[in-house]
Amino acid sequence: MRKGIGVVVFSGLVGLVAAPWAATSTKIEETRQAAAPVAVERVSIPGVSVRDDVAMVLIGTALIGLAAAVRRAA
């Protein structure tokens, strides 16, 4: 357990120390270029899909089950 916490603390400190160096960079002037037009074709992929009303019933059932579990735990 101590080794795991030590690794997390060490990586956090390395991230804090390295952040200012990573943020400073040479100033490069940006050149704005117009984006090339791209043609995208929307393709309907046949697959397993769940109707909206079925999805709402499943989610509602899951939420009721979660509420019951929380109620028993309290």
N, C-alpha and C positions, 0 to 999 in steps of 0.2 A: 504494500500500500504506500509506504513512504517513497519507494522508488518511482511509482507512478506519479505521485504528487510532485516529486522533485523534477521529473521530466517536464511536467506541465508548467511549473514555475520557471524552469530554465528556458523553455521555449518562449514563454511570455516575456521574460526579461530580454532575450535576444531580439524579439520582435519590437520591443519598446526602444531598445538601443539602436536598432537598424532603421527604424522608421524615419528619423530626421535625415539620414544619409540618402535614403531612397527617395525622399520627397524633393531634395534639391537636385536639380539637373540643369544642364546648359539650356539656354533659351534658344529654341529653334523656331524660326518663323514658319508659320503654317501657311500653306498655299491652299486656297479654296478651289476645289474643282467640282464641276457639276457631276452629279451621279449619272452614270449611264442608264438609259432606260432599260428596264428588264421586263420581259414578258413572263408572267407566271400563270400557269394553267391549273385551275383547281380541279382535282380529280377526286371523285367519291370512291373511297375504298370500301368494298363490301366486307363486312365483318360482324362480329358479335356486338350488338348494341342493345342497350336497355332503354325502354321507353321512359319518358319523364315521370309518369305517374307511378310506375313500378319502382323507379329509383327513389322517389319521395317516400313510398311505403317502406322500402328497405332502410332508408336513413332514419325515418321516424321510429321504426322498430328498434334499431340500434340505439337511438337516443333514449328510448324508454328503458331498454335493458341497462344502459349505463346509469340512468337515474336510479333504477332499482338497486344496482350494485353499490352506488354511493350511499343510498339510504341505509342499506344493511351494514355498511362499514362504519357509519356514523353512530 
